Amino acid sequence: MFRRNLCFAAVLLAVGVFAADVRAPQELKLERATYHKITISWKYPADGTRIANYRVYRDGVEISRPVGESFSDAGVLPGRFYEYRVDAVTVGGNASAMSEPLKVKTFDSVEFAQHEQIELVVDSLHDTPAESLTALSLFSAVKAGIESLTGGGVVMNTFDSELAPRRSGPTRNGLPPGRSSTPA
């Protein structure tokens, strides 16, 4: 009987149920901060410990229990400093030590008529992956912000020569690019 219990305890220890040394999350970093949102991420050492969830603390108060290694906080105010820490909880309920602190500041709000609309546009881009933030998407966001400030449709045209394909061969008139068929 003792041998069976010892084997069972060894299995539980191996899966992290009775893990004595639960390591703290590492590499806590800021992913993005805007006026009303902060996104942070971290890594947990790949040591075989089974993590049930993490606990995120803002200014010493637990605010969330995400399962993954990132968290977006929409409960922040413009122009404020916040300190975040994270700990890990194993499937057996054991908690790790706290991560190193991460201090973050949200964008300062600038007081002018209808500044809230600009803040909303910026915050709406917060969850957009960085690789999706193209010049065109940013231009569209600025256009939407201007339209919300003016209360109407705005016609904006732009041409970026860097976005246009370059021609290397002859043009429609058969001459190299930049050459005209009319004498100078």
C-alpha positions in Angstrom: 0.0 0.0 0.0 2.8 2.4 0.9 4.5 1.7 -2.5 1.3 2.5 -4.4 0.8 5.8 -2.5 4.4 6.7 -3.1 4.0 6.0 -6.9 0.8 8.1 -6.9 2.5 11.0 -5.1 5.4 10.8 -7.6 2.9 11.1 -10.5 1.2 14.0 -8.9 4.6 15.7 -8.3 5.6 15.1 -11.9 2.5 16.9 -13.2 2.9 19.8 -10.9 0.1 19.1 -8.4 2.4 19.1 -5.4 5.2 21.1 -7.0 7.3 22.6 -4.2 9.2 25.1 -6.4 6.9 27.0 -8.7 8.9 29.5 -10.7 7.8 33.0 -11.2 6.7 34.3 -14.7 9.5 36.0 -16.5 10.1 38.6 -19.1 7.0 40.7 -18.2 6.8 43.3 -20.9 4.6 46.0 -22.3 3.0 45.1 -25.6 1.0 48.3 -26.2 -0.4 51.2 -24.2 -3.0 53.8 -25.4 -5.3 56.1 -23.5 -7.6 53.6 -21.9 -5.9 50.2 -22.6 -2.7 48.5 -21.6 -1.6 45.0 -22.9 1.2 43.1 -21.2 2.7 39.7 -21.8 5.1 37.3 -20.0 6.7 33.9 -20.4 6.7 31.0 -18.1 9.8 28.8 -17.9 9.4 25.6 -19.8 10.1 23.3 -16.9 7.2 20.9 -17.2 5.1 22.5 -14.5 1.4 22.5 -15.5 0.0 26.0 -15.0 -3.8 26.3 -14.5 -3.8 30.1 -14.7 -2.0 33.3 -14.0 -2.9 36.1 -11.7 -2.4 39.7 -12.8 -2.0 42.4 -10.3 -2.3 46.1 -10.9 -0.9 48.3 -8.2 -0.9 45.4 -5.8 -4.5 44.4 -6.4 -5.5 41.2 -8.3 -7.5 42.2 -11.4 -7.6 39.1 -13.6 -6.9 35.4 -13.9 -6.0 34.7 -17.5 -5.1 31.3 -18.8 -2.7 32.5 -21.4 0.5 34.5 -21.2 -0.9 38.0 -22.0 -3.5 40.3 -20.6 -5.3 43.5 -21.8 -6.4 45.9 -19.1 -9.2 48.3 -20.2 -9.7 49.6 -16.7 -7.0 52.3 -16.9 -7.2 56.1 -17.2 -5.2 58.5 -19.4 -2.0 59.9 -18.2 -1.5 57.6 -15.2 1.3 55.3 -14.1 0.5 51.7 -13.2 2.6 48.8 -11.9 1.9 45.3 -13.0 3.0 41.9 -11.5 2.1 38.4 -12.4 2.2 35.1 -10.6 1.5 31.5 -11.8 -0.9 29.0 -10.2 -0.4 25.3 -10.8 -3.1 22.7 -11.4 -2.6 21.7 -7.8 -3.2 25.3 -6.6 0.4 26.2 -5.7 1.3 29.8 -6.4 4.6 31.0 -7.7 6.5 34.0 -6.5 5.6 37.3 -8.2 7.2 38.4 -11.4 9.4 41.5 -11.4 7.3 44.7 -11.5 6.5 46.4 -14.8 5.7 50.1 -14.7 3.6 51.5 -17.5 2.1 54.9 -18.3 -0.9 55.5 -20.5 -1.1 58.3 -23.0 -1.7 61.7 -21.6 -5.1 63.2 -22.5 -4.9 66.6 -24.2 -7.9 68.8 -23.4 -9.5 70.3 -26.5 -13.0 70.2 -27.9 -14.0 66.6 -28.7 -10.7 65.0 -27.6 -12.7 61.9 -26.5 -13.3 61.0 -30.2 -9.5 61.0 -30.9 -8.9 58.9 -27.9 -11.6 56.4 -29.0 -10.0 56.1 -32.5 -6.5 55.5 -31.0 -7.9 53.0 -28.5 -9.8 51.2 -31.3 -6.4 50.5 -32.9 -5.1 49.0 -29.7 -6.1 45.4 -30.4 -5.0 45.5 -34.0 -1.9 43.4 -34.6 1.1 45.5 -35.4 1.6 43.7 -38.7 -1.9 44.8 -39.7 -1.2 48.5 -39.0 -0.5 49.5 -42.6 -0.2 53.1 -43.8 -3.7 52.7 -45.4 -5.3 51.5 -42.1 -3.7 54.4 -40.2 -4.8 56.9 -42.8 -8.3 55.5 -42.6 -8.3 55.9 -38.8 -7.1 59.5 -39.0 -9.9 60.1 -41.6 -12.5 58.6 -39.3 -11.2 60.7 -36.4 -11.5 63.9 -38.5 -15.0 62.9 -39.6 -16.0 62.4 -36.0 -14.7 65.8 -35.0 -16.3 67.7 -37.9 -19.5 65.7 -37.9 -19.5 65.0 -41.6 -17.9 63.1 -44.5 -14.4 64.2 -45.4 -12.9 63.5 -48.8 -9.2 62.9 -48.6 -6.9 61.8 -51.4 -3.4 60.7 -51.1 -0.9 59.2 -53.4 2.3 57.6 -52.0 4.8 57.0 -54.7 6.4 54.3 -52.5 3.2 52.3 -52.7 2.7 52.6 -56.5 4.4 49.9 -58.6 7.4 51.3 -60.5 7.6 50.8 -64.2 10.9 49.8 -65.6 9.9 49.3 -69.3 8.6 51.7 -71.9 5.5 53.7 -71.1 2.3 53.9 -73.3 4.0 56.2 -75.7 6.9 53.8 -76.1 9.5 56.0 -74.5 11.3 55.5 -71.2 9.6 56.8 -68.1 9.8 60.6 -67.7 10.5 61.3 -71.5 7.9 63.0 -73.6 7.3 62.7 -77.3 6.8 66.5 -77.6 9.9 68.5 -78.3 11.1 70.7 -75.5 
